[in-house]
Amino acid sequence: MIELTIESIRVSLRNYQRVVILREKDADRYLPIWIGPAEADAIAVRLQDVAVARPLTHDLLTSMIENLGGVVRAVVVNDLANDTFFARIHVEQAGQIIEVDSRPSDAIALAVRTGVPIYADESVLDRAGVLLNAEGEPLEAAEGAGGITPEERAKLSAFSEFIAELDLDDFD
């Protein structure tokens, strides 16, 4: 597993969809994941430390886990199949780790509330991660690199096109 940080949440000007940009902690590889507007707002509210009058859904989830004796330990983006990312929330309860299936957007919203690390399986980064050159432009991987087929690369082209349009200079 490779640790990631949240680089930013962006809105595509083409279709107004939100994408969370995760960055490999010790490298310049990025993992863009399309997310819904509610989840984007839930992540942004916590990242920007905005106070809300009532608990949001992810605040409720955090409270429920804690009140039931659990502690969130990590979230992992663990798979990519048919253009869909999958995640697992690792919750410790009574000395055991319980893995809960989750959408990555919900797992990330929970991670920012609990301060736990976000990880991705190497296979997910190999298939959907984007490397940048010194000018911040996406590098094209060799066909078949990282176990990705040409068909999978074509399906992920929307991510690549979106990344290519971003101005990554303002990520600092």
Residue pairs with C-beta under 8 A, 6 or more apart in sequence:
1 76
1 119
1 120
1 121
1 122
2 24
2 25
2 119
2 120
2 121
2 122
2 125
3 24
3 25
3 26
3 117
3 118
3 119
4 22
4 23
4 24
4 25
4 31
4 77
4 118
4 119
4 120
5 22
5 23
5 25
5 118
6 20
6 21
6 22
6 23
6 43
6 47
6 108
6 112
6 118
7 21
7 22
7 23
7 30
7 171
8 20
8 21
8 171
9 18
9 19
9 20
9 21
9 35
9 40
9 43
9 44
9 47
10 18
10 19
10 21
10 162
10 166
11 17
11 18
11 19
12 18
12 19
12 162
12 165
13 165
14 162
14 165
17 34
18 34
18 35
18 36
18 37
18 39
18 40
19 32
19 33
19 34
19 35
19 159
19 162
20 32
20 33
20 35
20 40
20 43
20 104
20 105
20 108
21 30
21 31
21 32
21 166
21 171
22 30
22 31
22 32
22 33
22 77
22 108
22 118
22 120
23 29
23 30
23 31
23 171
24 30
24 31
24 125
24 129
28 131
28 132
29 125
29 129
29 130
29 131
30 129
30 130
30 131
30 132
30 163
30 168
31 77
31 120
31 124
31 125
31 128
31 129
31 130
32 128
32 130
32 159
32 162
32 163
33 77
33 85
33 104
33 105
34 159
35 43
35 104
35 105
35 108
36 105
38 57
39 103
39 105
39 106
39 108
39 109
40 105
42 56
42 57
42 58
42 109
43 105
43 108
43 109
43 112
44 50
45 52
45 56
46 58
46 109
46 112
46 113
47 112
52 59
55 63
58 106
58 109
58 110
58 113
59 113
61 106
61 110
62 72
62 110
62 113
62 114
65 71
65 72
65 91
68 93
69 93
69 94
70 91
70 92
70 93
70 98
71 91
71 92
71 93
72 89
72 90
72 91
72 92
72 110
72 111
72 114
72 116
73 90
73 91
73 92
73 97
73 116
74 90
74 111
74 116
74 117
74 118
74 119
75 87
75 88
75 89
75 90
75 102
75 104
75 107
75 108
75 110
75 111
75 116
75 117
75 118
75 119
76 87
76 88
76 90
76 107
76 118
76 119
76 120
76 121
77 85
77 86
77 87
77 104
77 107
77 118
77 119
77 120
77 121
77 124
78 86
78 87
78 88
78 120
78 121
78 124
79 85
79 86
79 121
79 123
79 124
80 86
80 123
80 124
80 127
80 128
83 155
83 156
85 103
85 104
85 124
85 128
86 101
86 103
86 104
87 101
87 102
87 103
87 104
87 106
87 107
87 108
88 99
88 100
88 101
88 102
88 107
89 99
89 100
89 102
89 107
89 110
90 97
90 98
90 99
91 97
91 98
91 99
91 100
92 98
102 110
107 118
108 118
111 117
111 118
120 129
123 146
123 147
125 146
126 145
126 146
126 147
126 148
127 146
127 147
127 148
127 152
127 156
128 156
128 159
129 146
130 138
130 139
130 159
130 160
130 163
131 138
131 139
131 141
132 138
132 139
132 168
133 139
136 167
136 168
136 169
137 164
138 160
138 163
138 164
141 148
141 153
143 150
143 153
144 150
148 156
